Amino acid sequence: MNTHSINTTKLKIQVAILAIVSLALLPIIARAHGGEEHVTGTVTKISDASVTVKTTAGKTVEVGFDAKTTYARGKEPLQKTDIKVGDRIVIHAVEVNEKLVAHTVAIGTAVVAKQAAKH
């Protein structure tokens, strides 16, 4: 074997190792970025256990709540009971047992302006 073919073989091995390591690290990198799904749309149904959202893409998605879920409108914290059908909503959720569970729920601030105008 000549020097050129040895160097080419070494380069191919290095590239293959780099590709394998990169693929192995992909799930870790995804979790490092939170691994959260973003659900954005309009509330169509609300219960004590979950919210159903018609997304901006037109899909209907149900997202559950747990004891760690936080709720806010702008910078103001809210209670789950403040969520109403028709609210614009952004949810950051994680998948647990093949179901989405909300980590954070943000309700649009435009609703506040509409309610203030009514009074």
Stockholm file with secondary structure:
# STOCKHOLM 1.0

chainA/1-119         MNTHSINTTKLKIQVAILAIVSLALLPIIARAHGGEEHVTGTVTKISDASVTVKTTAGKTVEVGFDAKTTYARGKEPLQKTDIKVGDRIVIHAVEVNEKLVAHTVAIGTAVVAKQAAKH
#=GR chainA/1-119 SS CCHHHHHHHHHHHHHHHHHHHHHHHHHHHHHHTTCCEEEEEEEEEECSSEEEEEETTSCEEEEECCTTCEEEETTEECCGGGCCTTCEEEEEEEEETTEEEEEEEEECTHHHHHHHHHC
#=GC SS_cons         CCHHHHHHHHHHHHHHHHHHHHHHHHHHHHHHTTCCEEEEEEEEEECSSEEEEEETTSCEEEEECCTTCEEEETTEECCGGGCCTTCEEEEEEEEETTEEEEEEEEECTHHHHHHHHHC
//
